[in-house]
């Protein structure tokens, strides 16, 4: 999941810091999501999907379509 989070973040042109700020978390906590050291809880997963403009299914690896319309 970490690689998908990173790819989605890069696709929307956000830095790790900007993404962490949008999620109201520390950059260290966010980096654990990207590295795969920690999986985000459900509420964070939904917030990530909104901020990164992708579906939760994409982040979870259940779909290769990044958006619901793809």
C-alpha positions as CSV (number, residue, x, y, z in Angstrom):
1,X,0.0,0.0,0.0
2,X,2.9,2.4,0.7
3,X,4.0,2.4,-2.9
4,X,0.5,3.3,-4.1
5,X,0.2,6.1,-1.5
6,X,3.6,7.5,-2.7
7,X,2.6,7.2,-6.4
8,X,-0.7,8.9,-5.8
9,X,1.0,11.7,-3.9
10,X,3.5,12.3,-6.7
11,X,0.7,12.2,-9.3
12,X,-1.0,15.1,-7.6
13,X,2.2,17.0,-7.0
14,X,2.2,17.1,-3.2
15,X,5.3,16.8,-1.0
16,X,5.3,14.5,2.0
17,X,5.1,17.6,4.3
18,X,2.1,19.1,2.4
19,X,0.3,15.7,2.5
20,X,1.0,15.3,6.2
21,X,-0.3,18.8,6.8
22,X,-3.5,18.1,4.9
23,X,-4.0,15.0,7.0
24,X,-3.2,16.9,10.2
25,X,-0.4,14.6,11.2
26,X,3.3,14.7,11.6
27,X,5.5,14.0,8.6
28,X,7.1,11.1,10.5
29,X,3.7,9.4,11.0
30,X,2.9,10.0,7.3
31,X,6.3,8.6,6.2
32,X,5.5,5.4,8.0
33,X,2.4,5.0,5.7
34,X,4.6,5.5,2.6
35,X,7.3,3.2,3.7
36,X,4.8,0.5,4.6
37,X,6.0,0.3,8.2
38,X,2.4,1.2,9.4
39,X,-0.9,0.7,7.6
40,X,-3.3,3.6,8.0
41,X,-6.4,3.1,10.1
42,X,-9.7,3.3,8.2
43,X,-10.3,7.0,9.0
44,X,-6.8,7.9,7.7
45,X,-7.3,5.7,4.6
46,X,-10.4,7.6,3.7
47,X,-8.7,10.9,4.3
48,X,-5.7,9.8,2.2
49,X,-8.0,8.9,-0.7
50,X,-9.7,12.3,-0.6
51,X,-6.4,14.3,-0.3
52,X,-4.8,12.2,-3.1
53,X,-7.9,12.1,-5.3
54,X,-7.9,8.3,-5.6
55,X,-10.3,5.6,-4.4
56,X,-9.7,3.6,-1.3
57,X,-9.8,0.5,-3.5
58,X,-6.8,1.8,-5.4
59,X,-4.8,2.4,-2.2
60,X,-5.7,-1.0,-0.9
61,X,-4.6,-2.7,-4.1
62,X,-8.1,-4.0,-4.9
63,X,-8.2,-2.0,-8.2
64,X,-5.8,-0.4,-10.6
65,X,-8.2,2.3,-11.4
66,X,-7.2,5.4,-9.5
67,X,-10.6,7.1,-9.7
68,X,-14.1,5.8,-9.6
69,X,-14.8,6.9,-13.1
70,X,-11.7,5.2,-14.6
